């Protein structure tokens, strides 16, 4: 089927959104075998990174940090609890609030995960400086988009 009218602004390869989407898909594929060794999915890994940074946070706080809805995070956190990586405890001050605490197993998993960032840098074939600059640009873009919604 021949293309009748070339509309450059609608070409897939000209779209920033597609470049971000396809890169995200490939990044997740690179992470997958590394995370399988830890028994984690990519979303679980993100949640664990937040917990490794600050144990004892609430579901609302981890949800805000991951830019996700608390309701969609709850099943993921229940799976991590079933795996023995964290404990979910209702706050004594407000029973509507659920606090998250790493178990010894959850803390130990952090040591196993330490090599993952190096593997990702190697797979990217970019320098640390290039990746840091790209991350800064993406964070700035994310912040702008967040203000637009």
Secondary structure as UniProt FT lines:
FT   HELIX           8..10
FT   HELIX           12..14
FT   HELIX           16..36
FT   TURN            37..39
FT   HELIX           42..53
FT   TURN            55..56
FT   STRAND          57..58
FT   HELIX           59..65
FT   TURN            66..67
FT   HELIX           70..82
FT   TURN            83..84
FT   STRAND          86..90
FT   TURN            95..96
FT   STRAND          98..102
FT   HELIX           104..113
FT   TURN            114..115
FT   HELIX           116..124
FT   HELIX           128..148
//
